[in-house]
Amino acid sequence: MNDSALITVGLPIALAIIMFGLGLSLTVADFQRVARSPRAVVVALVLQVLVLPVVAFGLVTAFDVDPLLAVGVMLLAASPGGTTANLFSHLFRGDVALNVTLTAINSVLAAVSIPLITNLAINHFDADGELGLQLTKVVQVIAIVLVPVAIGMVVRSRSEAFAARADKPVRIFSIVVLVLVSVGAILGERENIAEYVEQVGLVVALFCLASLTIGYLGARVMRLDERQAIASSMEVGIHNTTVAMTIALSVLDSTEVAIPSAVYSIVMYVLAALFGWAISRRVRGGAVAPEPAAGERAVR
């Protein structure tokens, strides 16, 4: 990928705007809620931050994926949950408040988990020696992921009216950026895309299904209720692929590393919808999950 201004400057700015929009939807209470239901939060975070990278590593190793594509899958596994998880959780009667809390915490953890897991993957798979996230690039990741979220939270605390007005435009902007980046990443490697999809398409689909299943079953095994399990499933299964692709393209300067996230950005919505429908059908066949509590926060 060339060092055009669009990639090196425009894309990080676009992601910063998206993360700023995420910050506008968060409050300190989202973090404080951890104290009221710590087990649900800890279970979901352990599944997402610790278990998913192990699953991703197992898949790319078992399928002998090309080193750069393998790094891309690991970067995807390290990326935080996407805000769309809130919507899917709401549609399938999950605990949306739990999703909001997990999204908030994940946005902070990603500043550490992404550089750590990505560098380990680069070293293990012996990828391009210039690909690593050195200190300056780690600072860049923090700047485009964490700082805008913090600024957005400050703005919301000072003007909830502005945060409410900005919500819809930022969501639309997020979708447009995701589509453009996904298409751009695929077109940028159009000569090799068939080979890449053959190598990583099945791996990405299996990783998505594994993420959704682990998020749900892991929560149930740990005795979380049905609504919490649905929330965990969506949070663990739906990744913020825009973050992963932006880091791949603008920080690591590699279109190939971005390909798994581009494919995942398409696959995850289809599989998450089917998975949610399957869970809902099973629940309707037995005990129906209770309606959200009256005081639960709505999807933003």
C-alpha positions, 0 to 999 in steps of 0.5 A, spaced: 500 500 500 502 506 498 503 512 503 498 516 500 495 522 504 488 518 504 491 512 507 496 515 512 492 521 514 485 521 512 484 514 514 486 515 521 482 521 522 476 518 520 477 512 525 479 518 530 472 521 528 468 514 529 472 513 536 470 520 538 463 518 536 463 512 540 466 516 546 459 521 545 455 515 547 459 513 553 459 515 560 463 514 567 457 510 569 458 505 564 465 503 567 462 504 574 457 498 572 462 493 572 462 494 580 455 492 580 455 486 575 463 484 575 462 477 573 459 478 567 464 483 565 470 479 567 467 473 563 466 476 557 472 480 557 476 474 558 473 470 553 474 476 548 481 478 550 485 472 552 481 466 549 479 469 542 487 470 540 488 463 542 482 460 537 485 465 532 492 462 533 490 455 532 486 456 526 491 460 522 496 454 524 492 449 523 490 452 516 497 454 514 495 461 513 500 465 509 504 469 514 501 476 513 494 474 512 495 470 519 498 477 522 491 480 519 487 474 523 491 475 529 490 483 529 482 482 528 482 477 534 485 483 538 481 488 536 475 491 540 468 489 540 464 493 535 458 498 537 454 494 532 454 489 538 449 493 542 444 493 536 444 486 535 444 484 542 438 489 543 434 485 537 435 478 540 433 481 547 440 481 550 443 485 556 444 492 552 447 495 558 452 489 559 454 491 551 455 498 553 460 497 559 464 492 555 464 496 549 467 502 553 472 497 557 474 494 550 476 501 547 481 502 553 484 495 553 485 495 545 490 500 546 494 495 549 492 488 547 492 490 539 500 492 539 501 486 544 498 481 540 500 484 533 507 484 535 507 477 538 504 475 531 509 478 527 515 475 531 512 468 531 510 468 523 516 471 521 512 477 517 516 483 514 521 485 519 519 492 518 512 491 520 512 491 527 509 496 532 515 500 535 514 505 540 512 510 536 507 506 532 504 504 539 503 511 541 499 512 534 495 506 536 493 509 542 492 516 539 487 514 534 483 509 539 483 511 546 484 519 546 478 520 541 474 516 546 476 520 552 475 526 548 468 524 546 466 522 553 468 529 556 464 532 550 458 528 552 459 530 560 459 537 558 453 537 553 448 531 552 444 535 547 450 535 542 452 528 543 445 526 542 445 530 535 451 527 533 450 520 534 446 519 527 451 522 523 457 519 526 453 512 525 452 513 518 459 516 517 462 509 521 458 505 516 460 509 510 468 508 512 467 501 514 464 500 507 470 504 503 475 501 507 473 494 506 472 495 498 479 499 498 482 493 501 479 488 497 480 492 490 488 494 493 489 486 492 484 484 487 490 480 483 491 476 489 484 476 492 481 469 490 488 466 493 487 470 499 479 468 500 481 461 498 486 461 504 483 465 509 475 465 507 474 459 511 478 461 517 475 467 518 468 464 517 470 459 522 473 464 527 466 468 527 462 462 528 467 460 534 467 467 537 459 467 537 459 460 540 464 461 545 461 468 547 454 465 548 456 458 551 462 461 555 457 465 559 452 460 560 458 455 563 459 461 567 452 461 570 450 468 567 443 468 565 440 468 558 440 475 556 447 476 559 450 470 554 446 473 548 450 480 550 457 476 551 456 472 544 454 479 540 460 483 544 465 477 542 463 475 535 462 482 532 469 486 532 470 493 530 474 491 523 475 499 522 480 499 527 483 493 525 483 495 518 486 502 519 491 499 523 493 495 518 493 500 512 495 506 515 500 504 521 503 497 518 502 499 511 500 493 509 493 491 505 494 484 505 494 484 513 487 488 512 484 483 508 482 478 514 478 484 517 475 486 510 472 479 509 470 479 516 466 485 516 462 482 511 461 475 514 460 477 521 453 481 520 450 475 516 453 470 521 451 474 527 444 475 525 443 467 523 446 466 530 442 470 534 436 468 530 438 461 532 438 462 539 432 466 539 428 460 536 431 456 541 429 460 547 422 461 544 422 453 544 423 453 552 424 459 557 423 466 553 428 471 556 425 476 560 424 483 557 429 488 559 428 492 565 425 498 565 431 502 567 436 499 562 439 504 557 437 504 550 441 502 544 445 508 542 
